[in-house]
Amino acid sequence: MMLLILLGISLISAIILAFVGDRKFAPEINILGSAVTFLAGLGLAIQVYAQGPIIAGGKFFFVDAFNVYLTVLTSFVSMTTAIFSRRYMRREREHGRIGHKRIRFYHSMFQLFIFAMLLALLTNNVGVLWIAMELATLSTVLLVSLYRTPTAIEAAWKYFILCGVGIAQALFGTVLLYFAAEKVLGEGGEALLWTNLSQVSDKLEPTVLSLAFVFLMVGYGTKVGLVPLHNWLPDAHSEGPTPISAVLSGLLLNIALYALVRCKVLVDGATGTHRAGYIMMGFGLLSILVASFSLLRQKDIKRMFAYSSIEHMGIATFAFGLGGPIATFGALLHMLVHSLTKSSIFFTVGHASQMHSTQEMSRIRGLIKGNPLVGWGLMLGVMAIVGMPPFGVFTSEFLILTATIKDAPLLTPFFLIGLAVAFAALFRRVQPMVSGSAPSSQQSLKAANLPVILHMILVLILGIYMPDFLSKWFHTAVELLK
């Protein structure tokens, strides 16, 4: 029942909003739908926490400690983004950047995107996971091109082509996975279920599984934004609406990484080696280094934080590839705190861009004096994302660094260089934007501060104190991912 509500509300909300259009209460319907989805996700998490993994819908859905944690995170950030977008998109319409038809389109596609992500997380079927990822791609391609400017359309096309090629590689990897599974489980849908595959992983053909993982790594790695498959991500972030940048960075990248981690567990079981982990470590470390140095040369504020997302997904990918209890626990925590922090940063960046009518960092100045909540929100968000204590990102990066020193000491200097360069680059760029006097051209606005404050409080709490239920939750997920 809770599963049905969780998936049904976002889909029904998308249909309703397609008909409601740009009426006065459309943003409230968007918020209400997202809030009910979050409450349903919370209810499902409590059920799993108390009873253990759940199989529902004739084995079509499967919920365990790993995907239900991401389900709660996805529904929560979706809700806060819907709250933020109410004021943000209203101002965009008042200034003529979008019209009534596009507002209708935005709200409907936003809910469809949430539905696609939740379906990808909760399905037990590898094929349906691929379909849900494709649906998420198509809905966000349309949202990236919302402003219909030449650069927005170009960014949407780049996103569509690169992720389309990537998702095709993931399809081929899925076919190979089925090819290996049908010899053990027989023909039909049973050979595509995660629950069945995990039980017989040691009986699957290791050579076929290793080849399948290469295609899945390239395919889903494109969606994660890993270097060198990342070129779509900075353009999509800089040209799309800011709420979409928040959910792209905070949520969609997590879903693609979730798919990769599930596949890695199968390959590890089939091969009895750490081959898949080494591939993930390579892509992750390359992403950390390339993204960190790319931060130094950015001029657009949203592009800069897009590269920051690439860096942090590289950190999580590297940690999952490294494996072991400490690294995996750190990776799970990092996905959580990065999603909360980065979406919060994009909320403040969106308002800062509206105040100065530009995304060029050289023209954004005096945010703290112009709007203290926006200025301090951005400054604290950057302090959190670069890993300064006592924020949660520091805790997750410290755990991952500890595991790296223990299990891969030769890679530690490269990991530290990436973190140090990103730290320096972000502070170098953000400090002039928040300090100094506000220019006369700076506009005043009523910012949506509640989502920013809520996210930053949660990230701060997670850096100081880990609640027992969350620690147990993560430990259970670590056991699943061995």
C-alpha positions in Angstrom: 0.0 0.0 0.0 2.8 2.4 1.0 4.6 1.6 -2.3 1.5 2.3 -4.3 1.0 5.7 -2.7 4.7 6.5 -3.0 4.8 5.9 -6.8 1.2 6.8 -7.5 1.1 10.3 -6.0 3.9 11.7 -8.2 2.4 10.2 -11.3 -1.1 11.4 -10.5 0.3 14.9 -9.6 2.1 15.0 -13.0 -1.2 14.3 -14.8 -3.2 16.8 -12.7 -0.6 19.5 -13.2 -0.7 19.0 -16.9 -4.4 20.0 -16.9 -4.2 22.6 -14.1 -1.6 24.5 -16.1 -0.5 27.9 -14.7 -3.4 28.5 -12.4 -2.7 30.2 -9.1 -2.6 27.0 -7.0 -0.4 24.9 -9.4 2.8 25.4 -7.3 0.8 24.4 -4.2 -0.3 21.2 -5.9 3.3 20.5 -6.8 4.4 21.1 -3.2 1.5 19.0 -1.8 2.2 16.1 -4.1 5.9 16.1 -3.2 5.1 16.3 0.5 2.7 13.3 0.4 5.4 11.4 -1.6 7.9 12.2 1.1 5.6 11.1 3.9 4.9 7.8 2.0 8.7 7.3 1.6 9.2 7.9 5.3 6.4 5.4 6.1 8.0 2.8 3.8 11.4 3.4 5.5 10.0 2.8 8.9 8.4 -0.4 7.7 11.7 -1.7 6.2 13.6 -0.6 9.4 11.2 -2.6 11.6 10.5 -5.6 9.3 13.5 -6.0 7.0 13.5 -6.1 3.2 10.2 -6.2 1.4 9.2 -7.9 -1.9 5.9 -6.6 -3.3 3.8 -6.6 -6.5 4.5 -10.2 -7.5 8.3 -9.7 -7.1 8.1 -6.5 -9.2 9.2 -4.3 -6.4 12.0 -4.8 -3.9 12.8 -2.6 -1.0 15.9 -2.9 1.3 18.0 -0.7 3.5 20.0 0.6 0.5 17.3 1.7 -1.9 14.8 2.9 0.8 17.4 5.3 2.2 17.8 6.8 -1.3 14.0 6.8 -1.7 13.6 9.0 1.5 16.4 11.3 0.4 14.9 11.6 -3.2 11.4 12.4 -1.9 12.7 14.8 0.7 14.9 16.9 -1.6 12.1 16.8 -4.2 9.8 18.3 -1.6 12.2 21.1 -0.6 12.9 21.8 -4.3 9.2 22.2 -5.0 9.0 24.7 -2.1 11.9 26.6 -3.5 10.6 26.6 -7.0 7.3 28.2 -6.0 8.9 31.6 -5.6 11.8 31.1 -8.0 9.6 30.2 -11.0 7.1 32.9 -10.2 9.8 35.5 -10.4 11.1 33.9 -13.7 7.6 34.3 -15.1 7.2 37.9 -13.8 10.4 38.8 -15.6 9.3 37.2 -18.9 11.8 34.4 -19.0 9.0 31.8 -19.3 5.3 31.9 -20.2 2.2 30.2 -18.9 2.5 27.2 -21.1 6.0 26.5 -20.0 5.1 26.8 -16.3 2.5 24.1 -16.9 5.1 22.0 -18.6 7.6 22.6 -15.8 5.3 21.4 -13.0 4.1 18.4 -14.8 7.6 17.3 -16.0 9.0 17.9 -12.5 6.6 15.3 -11.0 7.2 12.9 -13.8 10.9 13.1 -13.2 10.4 12.3 -9.5 8.2 9.3 -10.5 10.9 8.0 -12.8 13.6 8.2 -10.2 11.5 6.5 -7.5 10.6 3.7 -10.0 14.3 3.2 -10.8 15.1 2.9 -7.1 12.2 0.6 -6.1 11.9 -1.8 -9.1 13.2 -5.3 -8.7 13.7 -5.7 -12.4 16.9 -4.7 -14.1 15.1 -4.0 -17.4 12.6 -1.7 -15.7 15.4 0.1 -14.0 16.8 0.9 -17.5 13.4 2.1 -18.7 13.0 4.3 -15.6 16.5 5.8 -16.2 15.5 6.6 -19.8 12.2 8.2 -18.7 14.2 10.3 -16.2 16.6 11.3 -19.0 13.8 12.3 -21.4 11.9 14.3 -18.8 15.0 16.3 -17.7 16.0 16.9 -21.3 12.8 18.7 -21.8 13.2 20.7 -18.5 16.8 21.7 -19.4 15.5 23.3 -22.6 12.6 25.1 -20.8 13.9 28.6 -21.5 14.1 27.9 -25.3 17.2 30.0 -25.8 19.8 28.8 -28.3 22.2 27.8 -25.6 19.5 26.0 -23.6 18.5 24.0 -26.6 22.1 23.2 -27.4 22.6 22.0 -23.8 19.5 19.9 -24.0 20.6 18.3 -27.3 24.1 17.6 -25.8 22.5 16.0 -22.8 20.1 14.0 -24.9 22.8 12.7 -27.3 25.5 11.9 -24.7 23.1 10.3 -22.3 21.3 8.6 -25.1 24.5 7.0 -26.2 25.3 6.1 -22.6 22.0 4.6 -21.9 22.3 2.5 -25.1 25.6 1.1 -23.6 23.7 0.4 -20.4 21.1 -1.5 -22.4 23.7 -3.7 -24.0 25.2 -4.4 -20.5 21.7 -5.3 -19.3 21.3 -7.7 -22.2 24.6 -9.4 -21.4 23.6 -9.6 -17.8 20.4 -11.4 -18.8 22.4 -13.6 -21.2 24.4 -14.8 -18.2 21.4 -15.1 -15.9 19.1 -17.1 -18.2 21.6 -20.1 -18.2 21.1 -20.3 -14.4 17.6 -19.0 -13.8 16.0 -19.9 -17.2 14.2 -17.7 -19.7 11.7 -15.0 -18.7 11.5 -12.2 -16.3 12.8 -14.2 -13.3 16.3 -13.8 -14.8 16.1 -10.0 -14.5 15.1 -9.7 -10.9 17.7 -8.3 -8.4 16.6 -10.7 -5.7 17.2 -13.8 -7.9 20.4 -12.5 -9.4 22.0 -11.8 -6.0 21.2 -15.3 -4.8 22.9 -17.0 -7.8 25.7 -14.4 -8.4 28.4 -17.0 -7.7 27.0 -19.2 -10.5 26.9 -16.6 -13.2 29.5 -16.7 -16.0 32.3 -14.4 -14.8 33.6 -13.4 -18.2 30.2 -12.3 -19.4 29.5 -10.5 -16.2 32.8 -8.6 -16.4 32.0 -7.6 -20.0 28.5 -6.5 -19.0 29.9 -4.4 -16.2 32.2 -2.5 -18.6 29.1 -1.5 -20.7 27.1 -0.7 -17.6 29.9 1.4 -16.2 30.1 3.4 -19.4 26.3 3.7 -19.6 25.3 4.5 -16.1 28.7 6.3 -15.6 27.5 8.8 -18.2 24.5 9.5 -16.0 26.6 9.8 -12.9 28.7 12.4 -14.7 32.0 10.6 -14.4 35.0 11.8 -16.4 35.4 11.5 -19.4 31.6 11.0 -19.8 30.7 14.3 -18.1 30.5 16.9 -20.8 26.7 17.1 -20.7 26.5 18.0 -17.0 27.9 21.5 -16.8 25.9 22.7 -19.8 22.6 21.1 -18.5 23.2 22.8 -15.1 24.0 26.2 -16.4 21.2 26.5 -19.0 18.3 24.7 -17.2 16.1 26.2 -14.4 17.9 26.3 -11.1 15.4 23.9 -9.3 16.2 21.3 -12.0 20.0 21.9 -11.4 19.3 21.1 -7.7 17.5 17.8 -8.4 19.9 16.8 -11.1 22.9 17.3 -8.9 21.3 16.1 -5.7 19.2 13.2 -6.9 19.6 11.9 -10.5 23.4 11.3 -10.2 22.7 9.2 -7.0 20.2 7.0 -8.9 22.7 6.2 -11.6 25.4 5.4 -9.0 22.9 3.2 -7.2 22.4 1.1 -10.4 26.2 0.8 -10.7 26.7 -0.3 -7.1 24.0 -3.0 -7.5 25.7 -4.3 -10.6 29.1 -4.3 -8.9 27.8 -6.5 -6.2 26.7 -9.1 -8.8 30.1 -8.9 -10.6 32.0 -9.3 -7.4 30.0 -12.4 -6.6 30.4 -13.9 -10.1 34.2 -13.3 -10.5 35.3 -13.6 -6.9 37.7 -10.7 -7.6 37.8 -6.9 -7.0 37.8 -6.2 -10.8 34.7 -4.1 -10.8 35.9 -2.1 -7.8 39.2 -1.2 -9.5 37.2 0.1 -12.6 35.1 2.3 -10.3 38.1 3.5 -8.4 39.8 4.5 -11.7 36.8 6.5 -13.0 36.2 8.0 -9.5 39.7 9.2 -9.0 40.0 10.6 -12.5 36.7 12.5 -12.0 38.0 14.0 -8.7 41.2 15.3 -10.2 39.7 16.6 -13.5 36.7 18.2 -11.9 38.8 19.9 -9.2 41.2 21.5 -11.6 38.3 22.5 -13.9 36.8 24.5 -11.0 39.7 26.9 -11.3 38.7 28.2 -14.8 34.9 28.5 -14.5 33.2 31.9 -15.0 29.5 30.7 -14.7 28.4 30.1 -11.1 26.1 27.1 -12.0 28.8 25.5 -14.2 31.2 25.8 -11.4 29.0 23.9 -9.0 28.2 21.4 -11.7 31.9 20.5 -11.7 31.8 20.3 -8.0 29.0 17.7 -8.4 31.3 15.7 -10.7 34.0 15.8 -8.1 31.8 14.6 -5.3 30.2 11.8 -7.4 33.8 10.8 -8.2 34.5 10.6 -4.4 31.4 8.4 -3.8 32.2 6.2 -6.8 35.9 5.8 -5.7 34.7 4.9 -2.2 32.2 2.3 -3.4 35.0 0.9 -5.7 37.4 0.8 -2.8 34.9 -1.3 -0.8 35.2 -2.4 2.8 32.9 -1.4 5.7 34.5 2.0 6.3 34.6 3.2 2.7 31.1 1.9 1.9 29.7 3.6 5.0 31.5 6.8 4.1 30.1 6.6 0.5 26.5 6.1 1.7 26.9 9.1 4.1 28.6 11.1 1.3 25.7 10.6 -1.1 23.3 11.9 1.6 25.3 15.0 2.7 26.3 15.9 -0.8 22.6 15.8 -2.0 21.5 18.0 0.9 24.4 20.5 0.6 24.5 20.8 -3.2 20.8 21.3 -3.6 21.0 24.0 -0.9 23.8 25.7 -2.7 21.8 25.7 -6.0 18.9 27.3 -4.1 21.0 30.2 -3.0 22.8 30.4 -6.4 19.4 30.7 -8.1 18.4 33.6 -6.0 21.8 35.3 -6.4 21.5 35.0 -10.1 18.1 36.6 -10.0 19.3 39.4 -7.8 22.1 40.3 -10.3 20.3 39.2 -13.5 23.4 37.1 -14.4 25.2 33.9 -13.7 28.7 35.4 -14.3 30.6 35.3 -11.1 32.5 38.4 -11.8 29.3 40.4 -11.8 27.9 39.0 -8.6 29.1 40.9 -5.5 28.0 41.9 -2.0 25.5 39.1 -1.4 25.7 39.2 2.4 25.0 43.0 2.5 22.4 42.7 -0.3 20.5 39.8 1.2 22.1 38.3 4.3 20.2 35.0 4.2 21.2 34.3 0.6 24.8 35.5 1.1 25.4 33.4 4.3 23.5 30.5 2.8 25.9 30.4 -0.1 28.9 30.9 2.1 27.9 28.2 4.6 27.0 25.9 1.8 30.5 26.2 0.3 32.1 25.7 3.7 30.1 22.5 4.0 30.7 21.2 0.4 34.5 21.6 0.6 34.6 19.5 3.7 35.1 21.9 6.6 34.2 20.6 10.0 31.8 20.3 11.7 29.6 19.7 8.6 28.7 16.2 7.5 30.8 16.3 4.3 33.9 16.4 6.5 32.8 13.3 8.3 32.1 11.3 5.1 35.4 12.5 3.4 37.3 11.7 6.5 36.0 8.1 6.6 36.8 7.6 2.9 40.3 9.1 3.4 40.9 6.8 6.3 39.9 3.8 4.2 42.1 4.9 1.4 45.1 5.3 3.6 44.5 1.8 4.9 43.6 -0.1 1.7 45.1 2.0 -1.1 47.9 4.1 0.4 49.5 4.9 -3.0 46.3 6.6 -4.2 46.0 8.8 -1.1 48.1 11.7 -2.4 46.0 12.0 -5.6 42.8 11.9 -3.5 44.1 14.7 -1.2 45.3 16.8 -4.2 41.8 16.7 -5.6 40.2 17.7 -2.3 42.7 20.5 -1.7 42.4 22.0 -5.3 38.6 22.0 -5.0 38.8 23.6 -1.6 41.0 26.4 -2.9 39.1 26.9 -6.1 35.6 27.2 -4.5 36.8 29.6 -1.8 38.7 31.7 -4.4 35.5 32.1 -6.5 32.9 32.5 -3.8 34.5 34.8 -1.3 34.4 37.9 -3.6 30.7 37.2 -4.4 29.5 37.2 -0.8 31.7 40.0 0.5 32.1 43.7 -0.2 29.4 46.2 -1.1 26.3 45.3 -3.1 26.2 47.1 -6.5 23.5 49.5 -7.2 22.1 47.3 -9.9 21.4 44.5 -7.4 17.7 43.8 -7.1 15.8 42.9 -3.9 13.8 39.7 -3.7 11.9 37.7 -1.2 14.0 34.5 -1.1 12.7 31.0 -0.3 15.0 30.5 2.7 13.3 27.6 4.4 14.7 24.8 2.2 18.3 26.3 2.5 18.0 26.5 6.3 16.5 23.0 6.7 19.2 21.4 4.5 22.1 23.1 6.2 20.8 22.2 9.7 20.6 18.6 8.7 24.1 18.6 7.2 25.4 20.2 10.4 23.7 17.7 12.6 25.1 14.8 10.6 28.6 16.2 11.0 28.2 16.4 14.8 26.0 13.5 15.7 24.9 10.4 13.8 21.5 9.2 15.1 21.4 5.5 16.2 18.7 4.6 13.7 20.6 6.1 10.8 23.8 4.4 11.8 22.0 1.1 12.0 20.4 1.8 8.7 23.8 2.4 7.0 25.4 -0.6 8.7 22.6 -2.8 7.3 23.2 -1.3 3.8 26.9 -1.9 4.2 26.2 -5.6 4.9 24.1 -5.8 1.7 26.8 -4.4 -0.4 29.6 -6.7 0.7 
